[in-house]
Amino acid sequence: MQELDQIGEKVRRAFEAKNSARDAALATSRELIRHCALAIRATHRAEYEEASSLLTRAREIAALMKEHVAGYPDLYYTGYVQDALKELSEAHIVHGLIVSGTIPDPDTLGVDYAAYLNGLGEAAGELRRYILDVIRHDNPEKGEQVLASMEDIYSLLVTMDFPDALTGGLRRTTDMVRGVLERTRGDLTLTARQGKLEKTLRQFEEKLKT
């Protein structure tokens, strides 16, 4: 039947276009995640200019990814697109809190709120890593500042009491943040006690010498 052939051809063209958009978005999402990982690594290494450059490029890639799926809302809300936007949020949050103590707005990043909140939670893990590094380099004061940011993040996340279908599984992320926060607080407390003990021992040794 001619009508059926025409319908079949129309459907085939539509699927081909959508599949091309999916493939392009998937490839772009992988590139976006790679740039975000590199930006986080550069931030940890105090290579802040390099991190800033990578983040600029990451935003450009994110815009391209969203352009690929602009005509397909169901593709936009697939796991790989939202995961990539979550990584974009995480990389910017980590960089902002470590470098300037500020945090980017999701609307400025062009990221959906669920992806942003989950990125905020994932950033807590990277902040713990940073705190352990500054402890190792005898700078616990900076660690205390970043710990305060982690506590603020957790305080916000626990207020988002909505179904996981809306928040993208935020409850699980929030539970992870709570565990990371407790361990990090314990590490800083132990470091502070050790510092006081070492100071007391030095003072005692100095008295013995006099």
URLIN-V718341 format. One record per backbone hydrogen bond with DSSP energy under -1.0 kcal/mol. NH is the residue of the N-H (numbers start at 1). CO is the residue of the C=O. If there is no record, write none. Layout:
# URLIN-V718341
nh=(NH,NH)
co=(CO,CO)
This chain:
# URLIN-V718341
nh=(5,6,7,8,9,10,11,12,13,14,15,16,17,18,19,20,21,22,23,24,25,26,27,28,29,30,31,32,33,34,35,36,37,38,39,40,41,42,43,44,45,46,47,48,51,52,53,54,55,56,57,58,59,60,61,62,63,64,65,66,67,68,69,70,72,76,77,78,82,83,84,85,86,87,88,89,90,91,92,93,94,95,96,97,98,99,100,101,102,109,110,111,116,117,118,119,120,121,122,123,126,127,128,129,130,131,132,133,134,135,136,137,138,139,143,144,145,146,147,148,149,150,151,152,153,154,155,156,157,158,159,160,161,162,166,167,168,169,173,174,175,176,177,178,179,180,181,182,183,184,185,186,187,188,189,190,191,192,193,194,195,196,197,198,199,200,201,202,203,204,205,206,207,208,209)
co=(1,2,3,4,5,6,7,8,9,10,11,12,13,14,15,16,17,18,19,20,21,22,23,24,25,26,27,28,29,30,31,32,33,34,35,36,37,38,39,40,41,43,42,46,47,48,49,50,51,52,53,54,55,56,57,58,59,60,61,62,63,64,65,67,69,72,73,75,78,79,80,81,82,83,84,85,86,87,88,89,90,91,92,93,94,95,96,96,96,105,106,106,112,113,114,115,116,117,118,119,122,123,124,125,126,127,128,129,130,131,132,133,135,134,139,140,141,142,143,144,145,146,147,148,149,150,151,152,153,154,156,157,159,160,163,163,164,164,169,170,171,172,173,174,175,176,177,178,179,180,181,182,183,184,185,186,187,188,189,190,191,192,193,194,195,196,197,198,199,200,201,202,203,204,205)
